[in-house]
C-alpha cells in the first residue's frame, strides 16, 4: 500500500483517523502500531516478519545495553546489534548483487559459479534498518534513554508515514513524542495541508513526467536522439525530486495529523550553488544520518585534509550503495563524493566569487550527469545515454522529443521548473511581510488559515489527484530499490 493509492486515500486513512481520534490516549500507540503493521503487510505479506525480527533484536539490544554494567560490554552489544541490522539489510538487499559479481570472478578462473535464487527485497528495509540502528546508537551514546516499552519502540521503527519512503527519523528526535503526542486541531490542519501538497507533487507532477522519462530510458541507447535524451533526463530530474519530496511532504503531513513532528527533508535543492549546498537541501534526513552516525565517527573534518577526503569518499560510496545494489549507484555515490572533495580543494570558494548563475549551472550540469547513472539500469546504457546527450545516439530509427512531449507534459514541465524553485514564495513575499525558509512555506502560501484562495487551491489539488488516481493514470513507485 502506498500513499498515492485509492485504497489508502479513501479507505485506510479515513478509517484510521476516525479510530485513532476515538481511541483513549493509553491505547493510541497500540492502535497506530497495529495500523502500521497492516499497512506494511498489505504489500509485503509475511515479509513483515523481517521488520518484526529487527524490532525484537534492537529492543533486546537496548535492554541489554542498559544493564551491561561496563563500557566494554556496551560496545560488544552495540557491535552485535549493528551486525544483526546490517546482516538483515545485506542479505535481502545485496546478496544477489554480491553473488553475481563473485560469479564473474569465478568464471574468469574457470570455477563453477554459485547459484542463488532471487532474494526478495522488502520495501523500505533501508529506511527502517537505519532507524533501528539510530535507536541503539543513540542509547549507547546516552543521547536517549533505553526504551522499555516494546510497543513504543516498535512504533518508532514501524510507524507507517515514514516507513517505506522516509524521511529517516532519528530516535533522539522523536523519543519524547513516543511518550506524549497530543492531537491538536491546528496540527491536524497543518498536516492535512502538507499532505495534499505532497500528494499533488507526486500525482500531478512526478507521475506525469515519469511516463516520458521511463519511456525514453526504456529505448535502446542507440535510438535516442539528442532532443529525446534531454527531454528524458530533464523529466527524470524533476520526477525524482517531486516524487521524493512529495512523499516526504505526505509523510510529514501524516505524522502531524497523528500528533508527531518530523523534521523537513527537502529545501529547494535545485537552487543550490554547490554540491555541498545541494546535500544540505536534498534528502536532509539521510544526510544527517550519515553525518551523525558515520562521517563524524570516522573523524569528520577534524583530522588531516587527506583523512577528510577519505571520509567523504567512504560516506558517499556507502550512500550510493544504500540507494541500490548496482554499480550505477556506486558510481553515482562516488561522483558526488569526488565533487565534494574537489569543492573542498577550492572549487566552492571560487564559485562563491562568481555570479550566482555560474554556481547554479554547475550544479544542474553535474546533476544531469549523475542522475543519468542513478536512473540507468546498467553502466553501458548510462554511458551511451550520456553520448546521446551530446548527439551521439541517433541510430537507424532515432526517437525524438516530439514523440513524447505532449501538451500536458509541456505544461507540467513548466510547472515543475517553477515549483522546484522558491519563486512563488518570494513572489508572494512581495505582497505579504512573511519570511520564507523551507519548502513547507509553499503550503503556507497556498493555504494560510482563513485564506479562501489557498483553501480552494488545496481542494482543487486534492480532487485532481484523486481523479487521476481513480482513472488509473501512470503511478510508479520508485523506492522499491531503496
QUIPE-V728353 format. One record per residue. N is the residue number from 1. PHI is phi as a letter, one per 40 degrees, with the letter a starting at -180 (999 if undefined). OMEGA is omega in degrees with one decimal (999 if undefined). Layout:
# QUIPE-V728353
n;phi;omega
N;PHI;OMEGA
N;PHI;OMEGA
This chain:
# QUIPE-V728353
n;phi;omega
1;999;177.8
2;b;-176.9
3;c;-175.5
4;c;176.9
5;b;-178.8
6;d;-177.3
7;c;176.8
8;c;-174.4
9;c;-171.1
10;b;-177.7
11;b;-173.2
12;d;-174.7
13;c;179.2
14;c;-179.8
15;c;179.6
16;c;-178.8
17;c;178.9
18;c;-179.3
19;c;-178.5
20;c;179.8
21;c;-177.4
22;c;-177.1
23;c;175.4
24;d;-175.3
25;d;-175.7
26;c;-176.7
27;b;-175.4
28;c;-179.3
29;c;179.1
30;c;178.3
31;c;-178.3
32;c;176.6
33;c;178.3
34;d;178.6
35;c;-179.5
36;c;178.0
37;c;176.2
38;c;178.8
39;d;-177.7
40;c;-177.5
41;c;-179.8
42;d;-179.0
43;b;-174.2
44;b;178.6
45;f;-172.0
46;c;176.4
47;c;171.1
48;c;177.8
49;c;178.0
50;c;178.7
51;c;178.3
52;c;175.4
53;c;178.1
54;c;179.1
55;c;-177.8
56;c;-177.5
57;c;-178.0
58;c;173.7
59;c;178.8
60;c;179.6
61;c;179.1
62;c;179.7
63;c;178.5
64;c;179.8
65;c;-178.8
66;c;-178.7
67;b;-174.8
68;c;177.1
69;g;178.5
70;a;179.5
71;c;-179.2
72;c;179.4
73;c;177.2
74;c;179.5
75;c;178.9
76;c;179.1
77;c;177.4
78;d;-179.7
79;c;-180.0
80;c;-179.5
81;c;178.4
82;c;177.0
83;c;179.2
84;c;-179.5
85;c;-179.3
86;c;176.6
87;c;176.7
88;c;-180.0
89;c;-177.3
90;c;-178.3
91;c;-173.5
92;c;-175.7
93;b;-169.8
94;b;-176.2
95;d;-179.9
96;c;179.2
97;c;-179.2
98;c;-179.6
99;c;180.0
100;c;-179.6
101;c;176.2
102;c;179.7
103;c;175.5
104;c;178.4
105;c;-178.3
106;c;179.1
107;c;178.7
108;c;177.4
109;c;-179.7
110;f;175.9
111;b;-178.9
112;d;-178.6
113;c;176.0
114;c;177.7
115;b;178.0
116;a;176.6
117;c;178.9
118;d;179.8
119;c;-179.5
120;c;177.2
121;c;178.3
122;c;-179.3
123;c;174.6
124;g;-176.0
125;c;178.2
126;c;-178.9
127;c;-175.0
128;c;174.5
129;c;178.0
130;c;178.1
131;c;177.9
132;c;178.4
133;c;176.7
134;d;-178.9
135;c;-175.2
136;c;178.7
137;c;178.9
138;c;177.2
139;c;179.3
140;c;-177.7
141;c;-174.8
142;g;174.0
143;c;178.1
144;a;177.6
145;c;177.6
146;c;-179.1
147;c;-177.8
148;c;178.9
149;c;-177.7
150;c;178.6
151;c;-178.1
152;c;178.7
153;c;178.3
154;c;179.1
155;c;178.3
156;d;-176.8
157;c;-171.1
158;b;-174.6
159;d;-165.8
160;c;-178.1
161;d;-176.8
162;b;-171.2
163;c;-169.6
164;b;-178.1
165;a;177.3
166;g;4.5
167;c;177.6
168;c;-176.1
169;c;177.2
170;c;-171.4
171;c;-176.2
172;c;177.8
173;c;-172.0
174;b;-175.1
175;d;-178.7
176;c;-179.0
177;c;177.8
178;c;178.8
179;c;-173.7
180;a;173.4
181;b;-175.1
182;b;174.8
183;c;178.2
184;b;-178.3
185;c;-179.6
186;c;178.6
187;c;-180.0
188;c;179.9
189;c;178.2
190;c;179.2
191;c;178.3
192;c;-179.9
193;c;-177.1
194;c;177.5
195;c;-179.1
196;c;176.8
197;d;179.1
198;c;178.1
199;c;177.7
200;c;177.4
201;d;-176.2
202;c;-170.5
203;c;-172.3
204;c;-176.5
205;b;-174.9
206;c;-178.2
207;c;179.3
208;c;-179.1
209;c;179.9
210;c;-175.7
211;c;176.6
212;c;179.6
213;c;-179.1
214;c;180.0
215;c;-178.5
216;c;179.3
217;c;176.9
218;c;-179.6
219;c;168.9
220;c;-173.2
221;d;-177.6
222;c;-178.0
223;b;-178.3
224;c;179.1
225;c;-178.4
226;d;-176.5
227;c;179.8
228;c;178.9
229;c;179.9
230;c;176.9
231;c;-178.7
232;c;-176.1
233;c;176.1
234;c;177.3
235;c;-179.1
236;c;178.4
237;d;177.9
238;c;-179.4
239;d;-174.8
240;c;177.9
241;c;-176.4
242;c;176.1
243;c;-175.6
244;c;179.9
245;c;176.7
246;c;176.8
247;c;178.0
248;c;177.2
249;c;178.5
250;c;179.9
251;c;179.8
252;c;177.7
253;c;177.7
254;c;177.8
255;d;179.6
256;c;178.2
257;c;-179.0
258;c;176.3
259;g;179.7
260;b;177.4
261;b;176.6
262;c;178.7
263;c;179.1
264;c;-173.6
265;b;179.7
266;a;178.6
267;a;178.9
268;f;-176.7
269;c;-176.2
270;c;172.7
271;b;179.4
272;c;178.9
273;b;175.7
274;a;178.9
275;c;174.5
276;c;176.3
277;c;178.4
278;d;-177.2
279;c;169.5
280;c;-175.4
281;b;-175.1
282;c;176.3
283;f;-172.7
284;d;-178.2
285;c;177.2
286;c;177.6
287;d;179.7
288;c;-179.7
289;c;-179.9
290;c;178.8
291;c;-172.9
292;c;-171.4
293;b;178.2
294;b;-173.8
295;c;-179.4
296;c;176.2
297;d;176.4
298;c;-178.5
299;h;178.0
300;f;177.9
301;b;-176.6
302;c;-177.5
303;b;-176.6
304;c;179.8
305;c;-179.3
306;c;178.3
307;c;176.6
308;c;179.9
309;c;177.1
310;c;179.3
311;c;178.1
312;c;179.8
313;c;179.0
314;c;-177.5
315;d;-175.1
316;c;168.9
317;c;180.0
318;c;175.5
319;c;176.8
320;c;179.3
321;c;178.6
322;d;-178.1
323;c;179.9
324;i;-179.4
325;c;-178.6
326;a;178.3
327;c;176.8
328;c;178.6
329;c;176.4
330;c;-179.9
331;c;176.9
332;d;179.9
333;c;179.8
334;c;176.4
335;c;179.5
336;c;178.2
337;c;179.9
338;c;-178.1
339;c;173.1
340;c;175.6
341;c;178.8
342;c;177.7
343;c;177.3
344;c;179.2
345;c;175.3
346;h;-177.1
347;c;-177.2
348;c;179.6
349;c;176.9
350;c;178.9
351;c;-179.8
352;c;-178.4
353;c;179.1
354;c;173.6
355;d;-173.1
356;d;-175.8
357;d;-179.7
358;c;177.3
359;c;179.3
360;c;-179.7
361;c;178.4
362;d;-178.5
363;c;-178.0
364;c;179.1
365;c;178.2
366;c;-178.2
367;c;177.2
368;d;179.3
369;c;-174.8
370;c;177.5
371;c;176.2
372;c;176.8
373;c;-179.4
374;c;-175.3
375;c;-175.2
376;c;-179.7
377;c;-179.9
378;a;-176.0
379;c;179.1
380;d;179.4
381;c;179.5
382;c;179.6
383;c;178.8
384;c;179.4
385;c;176.2
386;c;174.9
387;c;178.4
388;c;179.5
389;c;176.6
390;b;171.7
391;g;-177.3
392;b;-172.4
393;b;-176.6
394;c;178.5
395;c;-177.6
396;c;178.9
397;b;-176.0
398;c;174.7
399;c;-177.4
400;b;-174.3
401;c;-175.3
402;c;178.3
403;c;-175.9
404;b;-175.8
405;c;176.4
406;c;176.0
407;d;179.2
408;c;179.2
409;c;178.7
410;c;179.1
411;c;-178.6
412;c;174.7
413;d;179.4
414;c;178.6
415;c;179.4
416;c;178.5
417;c;178.1
418;c;-177.4
419;c;179.1
420;c;178.8
421;b;177.6
422;c;-176.9
423;d;-176.8
424;c;176.7
425;d;-179.8
426;c;177.2
427;c;-179.6
428;c;-178.9
429;c;179.1
430;c;-177.6
431;b;178.8
432;b;-178.8
433;c;-179.3
434;b;178.2
435;c;-177.5
436;b;-177.6
437;b;-173.2
438;b;-178.1
439;c;-179.7
440;c;174.1
441;c;178.0
442;c;178.7
443;c;178.0
444;c;176.5
445;c;-173.6
446;c;-170.0
447;a;174.2
448;c;-177.5
449;d;179.3
450;g;-178.2
451;c;-173.9
452;c;-179.0
453;c;178.6
454;c;-179.6
455;c;178.9
456;c;179.1
457;c;178.8
458;c;179.8
459;c;179.2
460;c;179.2
461;c;-179.5
462;c;-177.8
463;c;178.6
464;c;-179.5
465;c;-179.2
466;c;-179.9
467;c;179.3
468;c;178.7
469;c;179.6
470;c;179.8
471;c;177.7
472;g;178.9
473;c;-177.1
474;d;-173.5
475;a;-177.1
476;c;175.6
477;b;-168.8
478;c;-174.2
479;c;-176.1
480;c;179.7
481;c;-176.6
482;c;999
